[in-house]
């Protein structure tokens, strides 16, 4: 277990830098993570994806690009556009959930 | 898993075989590259062309003959003679597809759409298209082009080429 400072608070993260306790997550932390992965501003669309990921994570669902694409929140093309350069990993990091383990 | 080596920026994957597992290996590699933000091309040639032929793409089979790694449920070796019986290959292939669906792996047609939506490029080999006498309209709708080997090398420039 590692700790790090972000957005003025200390959070628990794993070896890959993903949050390990969703209770510690705030929107400020999300925005700070977004900047670190070169997403300048989180729009309503981004927040929609983040909320979806957190909801499914709490339900114990392992997420994949395919599931997000079928969520009704965004389609796959939009997902790639919003979180350019690694949509599932970037969105999971920002949403404060573990690093995705899916190969699809 | 921080890596100090230079990251892969671009891959071009050649799918030359049409068995279910060969096609999926190529599709997973291509889609997986896009998931990591890597530019990706996939090029279908020879029997791999089946994966982008509309009437074949979702009916691919895994080989039950000459496949020494085949197992029956429970890990019992699969006798080659059994694999040659009518209907066995279709049955095994259907079972594989069911297991893959459980792992959230889409059918080939949907997988291709995912790759296109992700910005990955899908190409057919001109030689294979001519050889199998396939028409453009029989191929995947969002195909990015039918290429000669020369075109392929141009498109693959600056990246890594993977042959599956």
Contacts between the chains, C-beta under 8 A, distances in Angstrom:
chain1	res1	chain2	res2	distance
A	15	B	1	8.0
A	16	B	1	6.9
A	62	B	104	7.9
A	64	B	104	4.8
A	65	B	31	7.7
A	65	B	35	6.2
A	65	B	114	6.8
A	65	B	118	7.6
A	66	B	104	5.6
A	66	B	106	5.8
A	66	B	110	7.9
A	66	B	114	6.6
A	67	B	104	6.7
A	69	B	114	7.0
A	69	B	117	7.3
A	75	B	117	6.8
A	76	B	113	8.0
A	76	B	114	5.7
A	76	B	117	3.8
A	76	B	118	6.2
A	77	B	117	4.3
A	77	B	118	7.6
A	80	B	34	7.4
A	80	B	117	7.0
A	80	B	118	5.2
A	80	B	119	6.0
A	84	B	37	7.4
A	85	B	37	3.6
A	86	B	35	6.6
A	86	B	36	5.7
A	86	B	37	4.3
A	87	B	35	7.1
A	88	B	35	6.0
A	89	B	35	7.4
A	89	B	36	7.6
A	102	B	104	6.6
A	103	B	28	5.9
A	103	B	32	6.0
A	104	B	28	6.8
A	104	B	31	6.3
A	104	B	32	7.7
A	104	B	103	7.9
A	104	B	104	5.8
A	104	B	105	5.6
A	104	B	106	7.1
A	104	B	111	7.9
A	104	B	114	7.8
